[in-house]
Amino acid sequence: MTAAAIQPSRLNQILLKPWAKPLLWAVCALPAVALFVGAADGQLGANPAETLIRETGEWALRFLWLTLAITPLREIAALPALLRHRRALGVTVFAYAVVHFLAYAWLDKGLVLDDIVRDVFKRNFIFVGMAALLLLTPLALTSFNAAIRKLGGRNWQRLHKLVYVIALLGLLHFYWKKAAKNDLGEVAVYAALLAVLLGWRVMRKGGVLAMFRVR
């Protein structure tokens, strides 16, 4: 192997810069900032509450898909530095999911706990979405070096395999929400992307069960 071949790519060098992670956080925050500015300026359409709930949920899905894309992109594009930013994206998923839930709880249910609980058990897409959020919570709370040290690397990896279950629940939540309006175009796109991301892992690991195995 030549010296040129083992040199990190220019993009890899950029990803390792000290300012790369703060820049990523700023980029991740842009959709939320745009939504809140739009809400304050009355630019979210005729039903701003529905727009805010819908958009925060879809951004949670987009960032979750992007988080799942890190590993295949890291290997296919030979960019090991991408792994340095995966946890930041994972925490972003949780942040948007929490805002999505809070927007629903406040704008749709007026923060009335009884109404929220009743709705969770009454409507299947809300029940599935709540399950995804609950599973996301321990992943977000352990997305820090201190938590990894306390849990141990293998236990931490086992816990974070839940991201595959969360992705499937998130897709099902999105499907049931859209199916009620017979609007499945976007769902098909998300499903196709997830099939590629999980399919790549299945082929690489040698089976579905192997995806959950920690070596």
C-alpha positions, 0 to 999 in steps of 0.5 A: 500500500502506497503512502498516498493510499493510507492518507486520509481523504480531504473530507475525512480531515475536515470531519476531524476538525475541532469546529466540525461537531459544533457546525453539525449541531448548528446544522441540525438545529436549523429545521427547528429554528426555521419552524419556530420562527415560522410559527412566530411569524404566522408562516406555517399555514392555516393550521400551524399546530398541525404543521409543527407537529408533523414537521418535527416528527418527520425531521426526527425520522430524517435524522434517524435515517441519517444516523443509520446511514453513518455506518454504511457511508463510513465503510463504503466511502472510507470515511472513518471520521463519520463515526465521530458524529453519529452520537450527535445525530442520535441525540438530535433524533431524540431532541426532535422526537421530544419536541414532536411529542411536546407539540402534540401534547400541548397543541393538540391535547392542551397538556391534559394528561388524562386526554393524552393517556387515553389517546395513546391507548385509543389510536394505534399510531400514537401508541407506536410513536410513544413506544418509539420515544420511550425506547429512544430515551435510554439511548439518548441518556447513554450517548455520552462517554461516561455512560459508555464507561459505566455500562461497558462497551458490550452492554452499551452496544447491545442497548443501542441495537434498539435503534433498529426496532425504533426505526421500524416503529417510527416507520409504522407510526408514520405509515399509520398517520399517513394511511388515514389520509391515503397519502403513502407516497412519502411513506414509500420513500422512507420505507425504501431507504430503510430497506436499503439501510437495514438490508445492507446490515443484514447482508454484511452481518449474514442474517437478521439475528446477526445484526443484534449480535455483539462481538 
